[in-house]
Each structure stands twice: as structure tokens, then as C-alpha cells.
Amino acid sequence: MPDYITSPMTWDGRTLALLRRFVFGLWVAGLLGTGAELLLLGHTHGAWQLVPLVLIASGLAAFAVLLTSRNRACLRVFQSTLVLFVASGIIGVLLHLLGKMEFKREADPSLAGWELFRAALQGAMPPILAPAAMILFGLLGLACTFRNSSLIRTTPTSTAIP
């Protein structure tokens, strides 16, 4: 068996670049699908429900700008957007859980504490872990930008002595 199959340490830059492009492609496809699903579900009632849609649009726009300009400032803006993806996913999971707990409490006022928490974890709507997809998208993007010099265009500097 060839060494490049058995030893991942022998991966060259081209293989890593290809893998990053593939993951970025999955990232874009996942964001487009998630955005479409949120719109089809009517996830547009109030500011909190618009956050993932705004972040998806912002993330895709920041990625497009990064690919066209390839400078460090655009990379940092894109990475900052990805950090916001992670934060919004955490907040979204908490909001979904709290909303479900409130609904369960209204349906059965005797529920409290651990029983209320367990009741909130069961059932379909709103899906508590659905916002965690934003965490995944943020972490995937951050992983692909980590030490990725291909996202920054380097300009050759003159070494000639004037």
C-alpha cells in the first residue's frame, strides 16, 4: 500500500487545499439549504428568528468578498462572522429550550424543575437542537480558515536595493 494512503502526515498542500475546497463547498450548500428551510418554515417572526437568516446571508457575503479580495482584513471579518454563528447557535438552543419549557408549563402548570426540563426535551416543536447547526457551520468555517494561507493573496515584495 502506498505511503500516502497509510500516513496522513505525508499529505501535501494540494491535498489539503482540495479538502478545504470540498468542505467550503459543503459549508455553502449547507447554509443555502438551512436558509431555504428556515424561510419555508416561516422562521421570520421577530428579531430573534431573523438572526440565523441574517447571519447566513452575512456569512455567504463575507465569504464571497474574501474569495474576491483575499486580504487579511476580509479574512478576519469572515472569521468574526463564523464566531457569531457559534454564539447564535448556543443562544438559539437556549431560546428553543426556554420556549419549549414555557409551552409545557402552560399546558401542565404542575410541571417544575427536572420534570419540566425532561418534558421540554421531548416533542417536536420547536426542535431544541436545530440551532446547533449554526454552531457546526461556524466551527467548520473556522477549521477551514485555520492557517489557510491560500485565502490571503500575497504580493511579492521587491528585494532590490534602491
Secondary structure, 3 states (H helix, E strand, C coil): CCHHHHCHHHCCHHHHHHHHHHHHHHHHHHHHHHHHHHHHCCCCCCHHHHHHHHHHHHHHHHHHHHHHHCCHHHHHHHHHHHHHHHHHHHHHHHHHHHHHHHHHHHHCCCCCHHHHHHHHHCCCCCCCCCCHHHHHHHHHHHHHHCCCHHHCCCCCCCCCCC
